[in-house]
Amino acid sequence: MKFPLYFLIFSTILLNACTNKDEKFCECLAASESFEAINRDVLKGNRSENTIEKAKTLKTKKETACADYLLMDGKEMLEKKKACIGNN
């Protein structure tokens, strides 16, 4: 009787660990997307002082949010990205 209970608990923990999204990675993803959007505007010629300042701020935010993920391999990054997009 104890074996099924332990198995159920272990399975539940494992399933939750695999399906939960990494909130910090999702913040990194959002910061990256925001920076890329403003950076496209700058590259298209919108070089107002306000836009440049906003781009600098978003770049700093992106670098801070993504610092823990710089060495992550592509496969793991795609899995984390799917979890962020799928759980919105």
PDB file with SEQRES, HELIX, SHEET and CRYST1 records, atoms N, CA, C and O in Angstrom:
SEQRES   1 A   88  MET LYS PHE PRO LEU TYR PHE LEU ILE PHE SER THR ILE          
SEQRES   2 A   88  LEU LEU ASN ALA CYS THR ASN LYS ASP GLU LYS PHE CYS          
SEQRES   3 A   88  GLU CYS LEU ALA ALA SER GLU SER PHE GLU ALA ILE ASN          
SEQRES   4 A   88  ARG ASP VAL LEU LYS GLY ASN ARG SER GLU ASN THR ILE          
SEQRES   5 A   88  GLU LYS ALA LYS THR LEU LYS THR LYS LYS GLU THR ALA          
SEQRES   6 A   88  CYS ALA ASP TYR LEU LEU MET ASP GLY LYS GLU MET LEU          
SEQRES   7 A   88  GLU LYS LYS LYS ALA CYS ILE GLY ASN ASN                      
HELIX    1 AA1 LYS A    2  THR A   19  1                                  18    
HELIX    2 AA2 GLU A   23  LEU A   43  1                                  21    
HELIX    3 AA3 GLU A   49  ALA A   65  1                                  17    
HELIX    4 AA4 ALA A   67  TYR A   69  5                                   3    
HELIX    5 AA5 GLY A   74  GLY A   86  1                                  13    
CRYST1    1.000    1.000    1.000  90.00  90.00  90.00 P 1           1          
ATOM      1  N   MET A   1       0.815  -1.193   0.000  1.00  0.00           N  
ATOM      2  CA  MET A   1       0.000   0.000   0.000  1.00  0.00           C  
ATOM      3  C   MET A   1       0.863   1.263   0.000  1.00  0.00           C  
ATOM      4  O   MET A   1       0.465   2.287  -0.554  1.00  0.00           O  
ATOM      5  N   LYS A   2       2.042   1.191   0.620  1.00  0.00           N  
ATOM      6  CA  LYS A   2       2.902   2.368   0.681  1.00  0.00           C  
ATOM      7  C   LYS A   2       3.546   2.676  -0.669  1.00  0.00           C  
ATOM      8  O   LYS A   2       3.742   3.843  -1.009  1.00  0.00           O  
ATOM      9  N   PHE A   3       3.872   1.654  -1.428  1.00  0.00           N  
ATOM     10  CA  PHE A   3       4.517   1.872  -2.716  1.00  0.00           C  
ATOM     11  C   PHE A   3       3.686   2.756  -3.648  1.00  0.00           C  
ATOM     12  O   PHE A   3       4.231   3.708  -4.207  1.00  0.00           O  
ATOM     13  N   PRO A   4       2.394   2.485  -3.839  1.00  0.00           N  
ATOM     14  CA  PRO A   4       1.603   3.340  -4.724  1.00  0.00           C  
ATOM     15  C   PRO A   4       1.511   4.781  -4.228  1.00  0.00           C  
ATOM     16  O   PRO A   4       1.502   5.714  -5.031  1.00  0.00           O  
ATOM     17  N   LEU A   5       1.444   4.965  -2.923  1.00  0.00           N  
ATOM     18  CA  LEU A   5       1.370   6.317  -2.385  1.00  0.00           C  
ATOM     19  C   LEU A   5       2.660   7.079  -2.677  1.00  0.00           C  
ATOM     20  O   LEU A   5       2.608   8.227  -3.120  1.00  0.00           O  
ATOM     21  N   TYR A   6       3.816   6.458  -2.437  1.00  0.00           N  
ATOM     22  CA  TYR A   6       5.092   7.104  -2.741  1.00  0.00           C  
ATOM     23  C   TYR A   6       5.221   7.374  -4.232  1.00  0.00           C  
ATOM     24  O   TYR A   6       5.703   8.430  -4.642  1.00  0.00           O  
ATOM     25  N   PHE A   7       4.792   6.420  -5.032  1.00  0.00           N  
ATOM     26  CA  PHE A   7       4.849   6.594  -6.478  1.00  0.00           C  
ATOM     27  C   PHE A   7       3.976   7.762  -6.919  1.00  0.00           C  
ATOM     28  O   PHE A   7       4.386   8.553  -7.769  1.00  0.00           O  
ATOM     29  N   LEU A   8       2.788   7.879  -6.357  1.00  0.00           N  
ATOM     30  CA  LEU A   8       1.877   8.970  -6.685  1.00  0.00           C  
ATOM     31  C   LEU A   8       2.483  10.316  -6.295  1.00  0.00           C  
ATOM     32  O   LEU A   8       2.429  11.269  -7.072  1.00  0.00           O  
ATOM     33  N   ILE A   9       3.046  10.395  -5.122  1.00  0.00           N  
ATOM     34  CA  ILE A   9       3.659  11.646  -4.665  1.00  0.00           C  
ATOM     35  C   ILE A   9       4.839  12.013  -5.558  1.00  0.00           C  
ATOM     36  O   ILE A   9       4.961  13.158  -5.992  1.00  0.00           O  
ATOM     37  N   PHE A  10       5.700  11.047  -5.831  1.00  0.00           N  
ATOM     38  CA  PHE A  10       6.859  11.295  -6.688  1.00  0.00           C  
ATOM     39  C   PHE A  10       6.427  11.726  -8.089  1.00  0.00           C  
ATOM     40  O   PHE A  10       6.998  12.654  -8.661  1.00  0.00           O  
ATOM     41  N   SER A  11       5.425  11.055  -8.633  1.00  0.00           N  
ATOM     42  CA  SER A  11       4.938  11.384  -9.975  1.00  0.00           C  
ATOM     43  C   SER A  11       4.368  12.793 -10.027  1.00  0.00           C  
ATOM     44  O   SER A  11       4.598  13.528 -10.987  1.00  0.00           O  
ATOM     45  N   THR A  12       3.634  13.160  -9.006  1.00  0.00           N  
ATOM     46  CA  THR A  12       3.051  14.501  -8.944  1.00  0.00           C  
ATOM     47  C   THR A  12       4.139  15.561  -8.884  1.00  0.00           C  
ATOM     48  O   THR A  12       4.061  16.563  -9.595  1.00  0.00           O  
ATOM     49  N   ILE A  13       5.136  15.361  -8.061  1.00  0.00           N  
ATOM     50  CA  ILE A  13       6.244  16.317  -7.948  1.00  0.00           C  
ATOM     51  C   ILE A  13       6.994  16.419  -9.274  1.00  0.00           C  
ATOM     52  O   ILE A  13       7.310  17.516  -9.732  1.00  0.00           O  
ATOM     53  N   LEU A  14       7.271  15.288  -9.876  1.00  0.00           N  
ATOM     54  CA  LEU A  14       7.983  15.277 -11.151  1.00  0.00           C  
ATOM     55  C   LEU A  14       7.183  15.967 -12.238  1.00  0.00           C  
ATOM     56  O   LEU A  14       7.739  16.741 -13.016  1.00  0.00           O  
ATOM     57  N   LEU A  15       5.908  15.703 -12.303  1.00  0.00           N  
ATOM     58  CA  LEU A  15       5.060  16.328 -13.309  1.00  0.00           C  
ATOM     59  C   LEU A  15       5.006  17.836 -13.122  1.00  0.00           C  
ATOM     60  O   LEU A  15       5.084  18.584 -14.096  1.00  0.00           O  
ATOM     61  N   ASN A  16       4.875  18.281 -11.900  1.00  0.00           N  
ATOM     62  CA  ASN A  16       4.856  19.718 -11.632  1.00  0.00           C  
ATOM     63  C   ASN A  16       6.182  20.372 -11.971  1.00  0.00           C  
ATOM     64  O   ASN A  16       6.208  21.491 -12.483  1.00  0.00           O  
ATOM     65  N   ALA A  17       7.266  19.698 -11.696  1.00  0.00           N  
ATOM     66  CA  ALA A  17       8.586  20.245 -12.003  1.00  0.00           C  
ATOM     67  C   ALA A  17       8.782  20.382 -13.504  1.00  0.00           C  
ATOM     68  O   ALA A  17       9.454  21.308 -13.957  1.00  0.00           O  
ATOM     69  N   CYS A  18       8.212  19.486 -14.270  1.00  0.00           N  
ATOM     70  CA  CYS A  18       8.389  19.517 -15.720  1.00  0.00           C  
ATOM     71  C   CYS A  18       7.451  20.489 -16.414  1.00  0.00           C  
ATOM     72  O   CYS A  18       7.777  20.984 -17.493  1.00  0.00           O  
ATOM     73  N   THR A  19       6.311  20.773 -15.834  1.00  0.00           N  
ATOM     74  CA  THR A  19       5.333  21.596 -16.527  1.00  0.00           C  
ATOM     75  C   THR A  19       5.288  23.042 -16.031  1.00  0.00           C  
ATOM     76  O   THR A  19       4.753  23.906 -16.726  1.00  0.00           O  
ATOM     77  N   ASN A  20       5.824  23.318 -14.876  1.00  0.00           N  
ATOM     78  CA  ASN A  20       5.793  24.687 -14.375  1.00  0.00           C  
ATOM     79  C   ASN A  20       6.735  25.564 -15.166  1.00  0.00           C  
ATOM     80  O   ASN A  20       7.839  25.153 -15.525  1.00  0.00           O  
ATOM     81  N   LYS A  21       6.290  26.766 -15.431  1.00  0.00           N  
ATOM     82  CA  LYS A  21       7.151  27.675 -16.177  1.00  0.00           C  
ATOM     83  C   LYS A  21       8.124  28.363 -15.227  1.00  0.00           C  
ATOM     84  O   LYS A  21       7.850  28.543 -14.040  1.00  0.00           O  
ATOM     85  N   ASP A  22       9.242  28.732 -15.776  1.00  0.00           N  
ATOM     86  CA  ASP A  22      10.282  29.445 -15.048  1.00  0.00           C  
ATOM     87  C   ASP A  22       9.948  30.936 -15.158  1.00  0.00           C  
ATOM     88  O   ASP A  22      10.194  31.564 -16.188  1.00  0.00           O  
ATOM     89  N   GLU A  23       9.389  31.486 -14.090  1.00  0.00           N  
ATOM     90  CA  GLU A  23       8.937  32.887 -14.110  1.00  0.00           C  
ATOM     91  C   GLU A  23      10.062  33.848 -14.472  1.00  0.00           C  
ATOM     92  O   GLU A  23       9.845  34.810 -15.208  1.00  0.00           O  
ATOM     93  N   LYS A  24      11.252  33.594 -13.962  1.00  0.00           N  
ATOM     94  CA  LYS A  24      12.373  34.486 -14.250  1.00  0.00           C  
ATOM     95  C   LYS A  24      12.726  34.431 -15.735  1.00  0.00           C  
ATOM     96  O   LYS A  24      13.038  35.458 -16.338  1.00  0.00           O  
ATOM     97  N   PHE A  25      12.677  33.233 -16.326  1.00  0.00           N  
ATOM     98  CA  PHE A  25      12.943  33.124 -17.754  1.00  0.00           C  
ATOM     99  C   PHE A  25      11.862  33.853 -18.551  1.00  0.00           C  
ATOM    100  O   PHE A  25      12.162  34.492 -19.560  1.00  0.00           O  
ATOM    101  N   CYS A  26      10.622  33.760 -18.110  1.00  0.00           N  
ATOM    102  CA  CYS A  26       9.532  34.460 -18.795  1.00  0.00           C  
ATOM    103  C   CYS A  26       9.737  35.975 -18.734  1.00  0.00           C  
ATOM    104  O   CYS A  26       9.422  36.685 -19.688  1.00  0.00           O  
ATOM    105  N   GLU A  27      10.265  36.465 -17.613  1.00  0.00           N  
ATOM    106  CA  GLU A  27      10.598  37.893 -17.504  1.00  0.00           C  
ATOM    107  C   GLU A  27      11.700  38.250 -18.489  1.00  0.00           C  
ATOM    108  O   GLU A  27      11.653  39.300 -19.129  1.00  0.00           O  
ATOM    109  N   CYS A  28      12.695  37.371 -18.609  1.00  0.00           N  
ATOM    110  CA  CYS A  28      13.785  37.562 -19.565  1.00  0.00           C  
ATOM    111  C   CYS A  28      13.226  37.629 -20.984  1.00  0.00           C  
ATOM    112  O   CYS A  28      13.603  38.503 -21.764  1.00  0.00           O  
ATOM    113  N   LEU A  29      12.346  36.725 -21.307  1.00  0.00           N  
ATOM    114  CA  LEU A  29      11.740  36.668 -22.633  1.00  0.00           C  
ATOM    115  C   LEU A  29      10.966  37.945 -22.933  1.00  0.00           C  
ATOM    116  O   LEU A  29      11.088  38.507 -24.021  1.00  0.00           O  
ATOM    117  N   ALA A  30      10.175  38.403 -21.977  1.00  0.00           N  
ATOM    118  CA  ALA A  30       9.392  39.632 -22.158  1.00  0.00           C  
ATOM    119  C   ALA A  30      10.302  40.850 -22.315  1.00  0.00           C  
ATOM    120  O   ALA A  30      10.048  41.714 -23.154  1.00  0.00           O  
ATOM    121  N   ALA A  31      11.358  40.916 -21.511  1.00  0.00           N  
ATOM    122  CA  ALA A  31      12.300  42.028 -21.608  1.00  0.00           C  
ATOM    123  C   ALA A  31      13.011  42.016 -22.964  1.00  0.00           C  
ATOM    124  O   ALA A  31      13.232  43.071 -23.557  1.00  0.00           O  
ATOM    125  N   SER A  32      13.360  40.850 -23.444  1.00  0.00           N  
ATOM    126  CA  SER A  32      14.021  40.724 -24.749  1.00  0.00           C  
ATOM    127  C   SER A  32      13.106  41.186 -25.866  1.00  0.00           C  
ATOM    128  O   SER A  32      13.535  41.907 -26.768  1.00  0.00           O  
ATOM    129  N   GLU A  33      11.857  40.778 -25.811  1.00  0.00           N  
ATOM    130  CA  GLU A  33      10.898  41.174 -26.838  1.00  0.00           C  
ATOM    131  C   GLU A  33      10.659  42.685 -26.832  1.00  0.00           C  
ATOM    132  O   GLU A  33      10.553  43.302 -27.891  1.00  0.00           O  
ATOM    133  N   SER A  34      10.574  43.275 -25.645  1.00  0.00           N  
ATOM    134  CA  SER A  34      10.387  44.727 -25.543  1.00  0.00           C  
ATOM    135  C   SER A  34      11.587  45.472 -26.113  1.00  0.00           C  
ATOM    136  O   SER A  34      11.434  46.445 -26.851  1.00  0.00           O  
ATOM    137  N   PHE A  35      12.779  45.005 -25.762  1.00  0.00           N  
ATOM    138  CA  PHE A  35      13.987  45.642 -26.280  1.00  0.00           C  
ATOM    139  C   PHE A  35      14.072  45.505 -27.800  1.00  0.00           C  
ATOM    140  O   PHE A  35      14.404  46.467 -28.492  1.00  0.00           O  
ATOM    141  N   GLU A  36      13.776  44.325 -28.315  1.00  0.00           N  
ATOM    142  CA  GLU A  36      13.847  44.115 -29.762  1.00  0.00           C  
ATOM    143  C   GLU A  36      12.868  45.016 -30.504  1.00  0.00           C  
ATOM    144  O   GLU A  36      13.189  45.524 -31.579  1.00  0.00           O  
ATOM    145  N   ALA A  37      11.682  45.219 -29.946  1.00  0.00           N  
ATOM    146  CA  ALA A  37      10.681  46.082 -30.583  1.00  0.00           C  
ATOM    147  C   ALA A  37      11.172  47.526 -30.660  1.00  0.00           C  
ATOM    148  O   ALA A  37      11.075  48.157 -31.712  1.00  0.00           O  
ATOM    149  N   ILE A  38      11.693  48.049 -29.563  1.00  0.00           N  
ATOM    150  CA  ILE A  38      12.171  49.434 -29.568  1.00  0.00           C  
ATOM    151  C   ILE A  38      13.434  49.566 -30.414  1.00  0.00           C  
ATOM    152  O   ILE A  38      13.651  50.592 -31.058  1.00  0.00           O  
ATOM    153  N   ASN A  39      14.253  48.540 -30.411  1.00  0.00           N  
ATOM    154  CA  ASN A  39      15.480  48.565 -31.200  1.00  0.00           C  
ATOM    155  C   ASN A  39      15.155  48.585 -32.699  1.00  0.00           C  
ATOM    156  O   ASN A  39      15.856  49.232 -33.476  1.00  0.00           O  
ATOM    157  N   ARG A  40      14.097  47.880 -33.103  1.00  0.00           N  
ATOM    158  CA  ARG A  40      13.671  47.930 -34.517  1.00  0.00           C  
ATOM    159  C   ARG A  40      13.294  49.352 -34.900  1.00  0.00           C  
ATOM    160  O   ARG A  40      13.619  49.807 -35.996  1.00  0.00           O  
ATOM    161  N   ASP A  41      12.604  50.062 -33.997  1.00  0.00           N  
ATOM    162  CA  ASP A  41      12.241  51.454 -34.262  1.00  0.00           C  
ATOM    163  C   ASP A  41      13.479  52.317 -34.453  1.00  0.00           C  
ATOM    164  O   ASP A  41      13.533  53.151 -35.357  1.00  0.00           O  
ATOM    165  N   VAL A  42      14.464  52.111 -33.599  1.00  0.00           N  
ATOM    166  CA  VAL A  42      15.709  52.887 -33.699  1.00  0.00           C  
ATOM    167  C   VAL A  42      16.401  52.591 -35.033  1.00  0.00           C  
ATOM    168  O   VAL A  42      16.865  53.507 -35.712  1.00  0.00           O  
ATOM    169  N   LEU A  43      16.466  51.326 -35.401  1.00  0.00           N  
ATOM    170  CA  LEU A  43      17.119  50.944 -36.655  1.00  0.00           C  
ATOM    171  C   LEU A  43      16.360  51.448 -37.884  1.00  0.00           C  
ATOM    172  O   LEU A  43      16.954  51.632 -38.946  1.00  0.00           O  
ATOM    173  N   LYS A  44      15.064  51.669 -37.745  1.00  0.00           N  
ATOM    174  CA  LYS A  44      14.256  52.204 -38.852  1.00  0.00           C  
ATOM    175  C   LYS A  44      14.375  53.723 -38.967  1.00  0.00           C  
ATOM    176  O   LYS A  44      13.838  54.319 -39.900  1.00  0.00           O  
ATOM    177  N   GLY A  45      15.074  54.346 -38.026  1.00  0.00           N  
ATOM    178  CA  GLY A  45      15.295  55.780 -38.114  1.00  0.00           C  
ATOM    179  C   GLY A  45      14.685  56.609 -37.007  1.00  0.00           C  
ATOM    180  O   GLY A  45      14.922  57.816 -36.961  1.00  0.00           O  
ATOM    181  N   ASN A  46      13.918  56.026 -36.122  1.00  0.00           N  
ATOM    182  CA  ASN A  46      13.330  56.769 -35.018  1.00  0.00           C  
ATOM    183  C   ASN A  46      14.395  56.929 -33.929  1.00  0.00           C  
ATOM    184  O   ASN A  46      14.495  56.125 -33.002  1.00  0.00           O  
ATOM    185  N   ARG A  47      15.172  57.980 -34.074  1.00  0.00           N  
ATOM    186  CA  ARG A  47      16.280  58.184 -33.139  1.00  0.00           C  
ATOM    187  C   ARG A  47      16.040  59.392 -32.221  1.00  0.00           C  
ATOM    188  O   ARG A  47      16.963  60.138 -31.894  1.00  0.00           O  
ATOM    189  N   SER A  48      14.796  59.559 -31.825  1.00  0.00           N  
ATOM    190  CA  SER A  48      14.492  60.646 -30.896  1.00  0.00           C  
ATOM    191  C   SER A  48      15.174  60.355 -29.563  1.00  0.00           C  
ATOM    192  O   SER A  48      15.484  59.206 -29.247  1.00  0.00           O  
ATOM    193  N   GLU A  49      15.397  61.391 -28.807  1.00  0.00           N  
ATOM    194  CA  GLU A  49      16.066  61.238 -27.508  1.00  0.00           C  
ATOM    195  C   GLU A  49      15.274  60.310 -26.593  1.00  0.00           C  
ATOM    196  O   GLU A  49      15.854  59.505 -25.865  1.00  0.00           O  
ATOM    197  N   ASN A  50      13.953  60.426 -26.632  1.00  0.00           N  
ATOM    198  CA  ASN A  50      13.085  59.589 -25.804  1.00  0.00           C  
ATOM    199  C   ASN A  50      13.208  58.113 -26.198  1.00  0.00           C  
ATOM    200  O   ASN A  50      13.275  57.243 -25.331  1.00  0.00           O  
ATOM    201  N   THR A  51      13.237  57.836 -27.490  1.00  0.00           N  
ATOM    202  CA  THR A  51      13.329  56.450 -27.971  1.00  0.00           C  
ATOM    203  C   THR A  51      14.682  55.844 -27.616  1.00  0.00           C  
ATOM    204  O   THR A  51      14.758  54.693 -27.185  1.00  0.00           O  
ATOM    205  N   ILE A  52      15.740  56.615 -27.798  1.00  0.00           N  
ATOM    206  CA  ILE A  52      17.082  56.124 -27.475  1.00  0.00           C  
ATOM    207  C   ILE A  52      17.196  55.833 -25.985  1.00  0.00           C  
ATOM    208  O   ILE A  52      17.767  54.815 -25.595  1.00  0.00           O  
ATOM    209  N   GLU A  53      16.663  56.711 -25.155  1.00  0.00           N  
ATOM    210  CA  GLU A  53      16.712  56.509 -23.700  1.00  0.00           C  
ATOM    211  C   GLU A  53      15.907  55.274 -23.297  1.00  0.00           C  
ATOM    212  O   GLU A  53      16.334  54.497 -22.443  1.00  0.00           O  
ATOM    213  N   LYS A  54      14.751  55.103 -23.910  1.00  0.00           N  
ATOM    214  CA  LYS A  54      13.930  53.931 -23.620  1.00  0.00           C  
ATOM    215  C   LYS A  54      14.657  52.657 -24.048  1.00  0.00           C  
ATOM    216  O   LYS A  54      14.600  51.649 -23.344  1.00  0.00           O  
ATOM    217  N   ALA A  55      15.334  52.691 -25.188  1.00  0.00           N  
ATOM    218  CA  ALA A  55      16.092  51.528 -25.659  1.00  0.00           C  
ATOM    219  C   ALA A  55      17.213  51.178 -24.683  1.00  0.00           C  
ATOM    220  O   ALA A  55      17.438  50.002 -24.394  1.00  0.00           O  
ATOM    221  N   LYS A  56      17.906  52.175 -24.182  1.00  0.00           N  
ATOM    222  CA  LYS A  56      18.980  51.935 -23.212  1.00  0.00           C  
ATOM    223  C   LYS A  56      18.431  51.308 -21.927  1.00  0.00           C  
ATOM    224  O   LYS A  56      19.021  50.381 -21.372  1.00  0.00           O  
ATOM    225  N   THR A  57      17.307  51.825 -21.473  1.00  0.00           N  
ATOM    226  CA  THR A  57      16.678  51.296 -20.254  1.00  0.00           C  
ATOM    227  C   THR A  57      16.247  49.841 -20.454  1.00  0.00           C  
ATOM    228  O   THR A  57      16.475  48.995 -19.589  1.00  0.00           O  
ATOM    229  N   LEU A  58      15.626  49.561 -21.595  1.00  0.00           N  
ATOM    230  CA  LEU A  58      15.168  48.198 -21.872  1.00  0.00           C  
ATOM    231  C   LEU A  58      16.337  47.236 -22.072  1.00  0.00           C  
ATOM    232  O   LEU A  58      16.246  46.062 -21.711  1.00  0.00           O  
ATOM    233  N   LYS A  59      17.430  47.727 -22.642  1.00  0.00           N  
ATOM    234  CA  LYS A  59      18.609  46.873 -22.812  1.00  0.00           C  
ATOM    235  C   LYS A  59      19.161  46.466 -21.450  1.00  0.00           C  
ATOM    236  O   LYS A  59      19.501  45.303 -21.236  1.00  0.00           O  
ATOM    237  N   THR A  60      19.249  47.426 -20.532  1.00  0.00           N  
ATOM    238  CA  THR A  60      19.732  47.136 -19.182  1.00  0.00           C  
ATOM    239  C   THR A  60      18.803  46.149 -18.482  1.00  0.00           C  
ATOM    240  O   THR A  60      19.265  45.221 -17.818  1.00  0.00           O  
ATOM    241  N   LYS A  61      17.493  46.349 -18.631  1.00  0.00           N  
ATOM    242  CA  LYS A  61      16.513  45.447 -18.026  1.00  0.00           C  
ATOM    243  C   LYS A  61      16.672  44.039 -18.596  1.00  0.00           C  
ATOM    244  O   LYS A  61      16.621  43.058 -17.854  1.00  0.00           O  
ATOM    245  N   LYS A  62      16.865  43.938 -19.909  1.00  0.00           N  
ATOM    246  CA  LYS A  62      17.049  42.640 -20.570  1.00  0.00           C  
ATOM    247  C   LYS A  62      18.314  41.958 -20.060  1.00  0.00           C  
ATOM    248  O   LYS A  62      18.289  40.774 -19.724  1.00  0.00           O  
ATOM    249  N   GLU A  63      19.413  42.693 -20.002  1.00  0.00           N  
ATOM    250  CA  GLU A  63      20.678  42.111 -19.552  1.00  0.00           C  
ATOM    251  C   GLU A  63      20.571  41.588 -18.126  1.00  0.00           C  
ATOM    252  O   GLU A  63      21.110  40.529 -17.807  1.00  0.00           O  
ATOM    253  N   THR A  64      19.883  42.322 -17.278  1.00  0.00           N  
ATOM    254  CA  THR A  64      19.701  41.907 -15.886  1.00  0.00           C  
ATOM    255  C   THR A  64      18.805  40.665 -15.795  1.00  0.00           C  
ATOM    256  O   THR A  64      19.135  39.707 -15.097  1.00  0.00           O  
ATOM    257  N   ALA A  65      17.679  40.691 -16.500  1.00  0.00           N  
ATOM    258  CA  ALA A  65      16.721  39.585 -16.439  1.00  0.00           C  
ATOM    259  C   ALA A  65      17.270  38.304 -17.055  1.00  0.00           C  
ATOM    260  O   ALA A  65      16.901  37.205 -16.640  1.00  0.00           O  
ATOM    261  N   CYS A  66      18.152  38.442 -18.042  1.00  0.00           N  
ATOM    262  CA  CYS A  66      18.631  37.267 -18.788  1.00  0.00           C  
ATOM    263  C   CYS A  66      20.012  36.783 -18.353  1.00  0.00           C  
ATOM    264  O   CYS A  66      20.549  35.846 -18.944  1.00  0.00           O  
ATOM    265  N   ALA A  67      20.586  37.395 -17.345  1.00  0.00           N  
ATOM    266  CA  ALA A  67      21.955  37.053 -16.932  1.00  0.00           C  
ATOM    267  C   ALA A  67      22.128  35.572 -16.605  1.00  0.00           C  
ATOM    268  O   ALA A  67      23.179  34.999 -16.894  1.00  0.00           O  
ATOM    269  N   ASP A  68      21.128  34.951 -16.015  1.00  0.00           N  
ATOM    270  CA  ASP A  68      21.237  33.544 -15.627  1.00  0.00           C  
ATOM    271  C   ASP A  68      21.074  32.573 -16.794  1.00  0.00           C  
ATOM    272  O   ASP A  68      21.266  31.368 -16.631  1.00  0.00           O  
ATOM    273  N   TYR A  69      20.722  33.091 -17.965  1.00  0.00           N  
ATOM    274  CA  TYR A  69      20.406  32.219 -19.088  1.00  0.00           C  
ATOM    275  C   TYR A  69      21.377  32.346 -20.265  1.00  0.00           C  
ATOM    276  O   TYR A  69      21.102  31.820 -21.343  1.00  0.00           O  
ATOM    277  N   LEU A  70      22.473  33.014 -20.083  1.00  0.00           N  
ATOM    278  CA  LEU A  70      23.417  33.250 -21.174  1.00  0.00           C  
ATOM    279  C   LEU A  70      24.046  31.975 -21.717  1.00  0.00           C  
ATOM    280  O   LEU A  70      24.345  31.900 -22.909  1.00  0.00           O  
ATOM    281  N   LEU A  71      24.251  30.984 -20.881  1.00  0.00           N  
ATOM    282  CA  LEU A  71      24.916  29.756 -21.300  1.00  0.00           C  
ATOM    283  C   LEU A  71      23.943  28.599 -21.522  1.00  0.00           C  
ATOM    284  O   LEU A  71      24.370  27.453 -21.665  1.00  0.00           O  
ATOM    285  N   MET A  72      22.668  28.880 -21.552  1.00  0.00           N  
ATOM    286  CA  MET A  72      21.659  27.836 -21.732  1.00  0.00           C  
ATOM    287  C   MET A  72      21.681  27.342 -23.176  1.00  0.00           C  
ATOM    288  O   MET A  72      21.808  28.128 -24.115  1.00  0.00           O  
ATOM    289  N   ASP A  73      21.553  26.025 -23.336  1.00  0.00           N  
ATOM    290  CA  ASP A  73      21.540  25.491 -24.697  1.00  0.00           C  
ATOM    291  C   ASP A  73      20.188  25.757 -25.352  1.00  0.00           C  
ATOM    292  O   ASP A  73      19.193  26.015 -24.674  1.00  0.00           O  
ATOM    293  N   GLY A  74      20.170  25.689 -26.672  1.00  0.00           N  
ATOM    294  CA  GLY A  74      18.990  26.036 -27.447  1.00  0.00           C  
ATOM    295  C   GLY A  74      17.772  25.186 -27.144  1.00  0.00           C  
ATOM    296  O   GLY A  74      16.656  25.702 -27.082  1.00  0.00           O  
ATOM    297  N   LYS A  75      17.970  23.891 -26.955  1.00  0.00           N  
ATOM    298  CA  LYS A  75      16.846  22.991 -26.700  1.00  0.00           C  
ATOM    299  C   LYS A  75      16.142  23.369 -25.398  1.00  0.00           C  
ATOM    300  O   LYS A  75      14.916  23.467 -25.353  1.00  0.00           O  
ATOM    301  N   GLU A  76      16.921  23.579 -24.349  1.00  0.00           N  
ATOM    302  CA  GLU A  76      16.339  23.951 -23.056  1.00  0.00           C  
ATOM    303  C   GLU A  76      15.645  25.308 -23.151  1.00  0.00           C  
ATOM    304  O   GLU A  76      14.581  25.511 -22.567  1.00  0.00           O  
ATOM    305  N   MET A  77      16.253  26.232 -23.890  1.00  0.00           N  
ATOM    306  CA  MET A  77      15.670  27.560 -24.043  1.00  0.00           C  
ATOM    307  C   MET A  77      14.312  27.476 -24.753  1.00  0.00           C  
ATOM    308  O   MET A  77      13.363  28.151 -24.353  1.00  0.00           O  
ATOM    309  N   LEU A  78      14.218  26.660 -25.792  1.00  0.00           N  
ATOM    310  CA  LEU A  78      12.949  26.508 -26.501  1.00  0.00           C  
ATOM    311  C   LEU A  78      11.882  25.890 -25.608  1.00  0.00           C  
ATOM    312  O   LEU A  78      10.718  26.285 -25.675  1.00  0.00           O  
ATOM    313  N   GLU A  79      12.263  24.926 -24.771  1.00  0.00           N  
ATOM    314  CA  GLU A  79      11.308  24.310 -23.843  1.00  0.00           C  
ATOM    315  C   GLU A  79      10.789  25.339 -22.847  1.00  0.00           C  
ATOM    316  O   GLU A  79       9.593  25.387 -22.560  1.00  0.00           O  
ATOM    317  N   LYS A  80      11.695  26.164 -22.320  1.00  0.00           N  
ATOM    318  CA  LYS A  80      11.279  27.195 -21.365  1.00  0.00           C  
ATOM    319  C   LYS A  80      10.395  28.239 -22.046  1.00  0.00           C  
ATOM    320  O   LYS A  80       9.438  28.738 -21.453  1.00  0.00           O  
ATOM    321  N   LYS A  81      10.727  28.561 -23.291  1.00  0.00           N  
ATOM    322  CA  LYS A  81       9.925  29.530 -24.043  1.00  0.00           C  
ATOM    323  C   LYS A  81       8.520  28.984 -24.275  1.00  0.00           C  
ATOM    324  O   LYS A  81       7.540  29.711 -24.110  1.00  0.00           O  
ATOM    325  N   LYS A  82       8.411  27.713 -24.657  1.00  0.00           N  
ATOM    326  CA  LYS A  82       7.102  27.085 -24.849  1.00  0.00           C  
ATOM    327  C   LYS A  82       6.281  27.134 -23.566  1.00  0.00           C  
ATOM    328  O   LYS A  82       5.078  27.392 -23.603  1.00  0.00           O  
ATOM    329  N   ALA A  83       6.929  26.887 -22.438  1.00  0.00           N  
ATOM    330  CA  ALA A  83       6.225  26.910 -21.154  1.00  0.00           C  
ATOM    331  C   ALA A  83       5.709  28.314 -20.857  1.00  0.00           C  
ATOM    332  O   ALA A  83       4.604  28.469 -20.335  1.00  0.00           O  
ATOM    333  N   CYS A  84       6.491  29.333 -21.181  1.00  0.00           N  
ATOM    334  CA  CYS A  84       6.059  30.719 -20.939  1.00  0.00           C  
ATOM    335  C   CYS A  84       4.865  31.074 -21.823  1.00  0.00           C  
ATOM    336  O   CYS A  84       3.898  31.679 -21.361  1.00  0.00           O  
ATOM    337  N   ILE A  85       4.942  30.698 -23.078  1.00  0.00           N  
ATOM    338  CA  ILE A  85       3.888  31.038 -24.030  1.00  0.00           C  
ATOM    339  C   ILE A  85       2.642  30.206 -23.769  1.00  0.00           C  
ATOM    340  O   ILE A  85       1.525  30.713 -23.863  1.00  0.00           O  
ATOM    341  N   GLY A  86       2.825  28.945 -23.445  1.00  0.00           N  
ATOM    342  CA  GLY A  86       1.704  28.034 -23.241  1.00  0.00           C  
ATOM    343  C   GLY A  86       0.918  28.276 -21.972  1.00  0.00           C  
ATOM    344  O   GLY A  86      -0.240  27.867 -21.889  1.00  0.00           O  
ATOM    345  N   ASN A  87       1.509  28.933 -20.971  1.00  0.00           N  
ATOM    346  CA  ASN A  87       0.845  29.120 -19.685  1.00  0.00           C  
ATOM    347  C   ASN A  87       0.364  30.537 -19.454  1.00  0.00           C  
ATOM    348  O   ASN A  87       0.066  30.908 -18.318  1.00  0.00           O  
ATOM    349  N   ASN A  88       0.283  31.329 -20.493  1.00  0.00           N  
ATOM    350  CA  ASN A  88      -0.183  32.713 -20.323  1.00  0.00           C  
ATOM    351  C   ASN A  88      -1.664  32.777 -20.154  1.00  0.00           C  
ATOM    352  O   ASN A  88      -2.221  33.864 -19.999  1.00  0.00           O  
TER     353      ASN A  88                                                      
END                                                                             
